[in-house]
Amino acid sequence: MIRAIPFATLICLAGPAHAGGDPVAGEAAYAQACARCHRIVAAIVPMISGADAAAKTAYLEDFLAGHKAPDPAMRADLIAYLLEVSGH
């Protein structure tokens, strides 16, 4: 007998989604929209406020919404990329 696995379980098994974004797409978005002024991503990572990934996500969501990333999907991708680079 095949048992159906709840969708939420599959999501949990897939690992962290970093604000629902794609870090690979975030890296491309960073190169396109951010790198002109913020060339080296490692230089801005220490400026991301927050003690953990959730706090950093909240900070970045608020900051990026008013700073060149008005599109929620692009923001989610950028956040995923920046969290990955920062080790979260």
N, C-alpha and C positions, 0 to 999 in steps of 0.2 A: 504494500500500500504506500503510495506516495503522499507524503505530508506536506502541506503548504506551509512555507515559512513566512511569517508576517513580514511585510515590507520594512517596517521599522527595524527588525532584526538584521535584515540585509544591509540597511544603511549603516547600522552600528558596526557590522563586520567589515565594511568597506574602509573604515578608518576615518580620521578627521577630515572634514571638508574645508576647513579654514574659511568660515563665513559663507560657505556655499559656493565659493569661487574656485577657479582653476588656476593654480600657480603658474602653469606654462603660459596660459593666456595672459595672466598678470604680468609676466616677464615681458611679453610682447607689448602689452599696453604701457608698461613702464618705459620701454625703449621708444615708443611712439610719442607718449604724452608727457613724460617726466624727465627723461634723460637729458633733454636740452639744457635744463637748468640744474638738475641733480644728477650729474654724470655718474658718479660712483655710488651705487646703492648702499654699500657698506658704510659710507660716510653719514647717511641719514638714519640708518637703523638705530644707533644709540639715542636719537632724538624722539623715538616713538615711546610715548608715555604709557605706563601700565606695568603692573607687577606680574601679570600672567597673560595668556593668549586672549582671554575674554576681555580683559581691560584694554589690551592693545587694540583689539578689534573695535571696541567701542570708541576709543580715541581716534583711530584711523577712519572709521565710518563718519564721525563728526567732522574731522579735519578735511578729508577728501571731498565730502559733499560740497564744500565751499571753495575747493582749491583744485580746479581743473578736472574733476571727475564727477560730474553731475549725474551720469548714468549709473544706476544701481548695479547693473551686471558688471560693468567695467570696474566699479569700486570694489565689488566682491572679489574679482580676479586680482586686482592690485593688492588687496588686503591679504589674500591667500599667498601671493608671491612674497610680500614683505614679511609676513609671519614665518614663512618657510626660510627666508634668508636670515631672519633674526633667531632661528632655532626653535620656534614654537609651532 
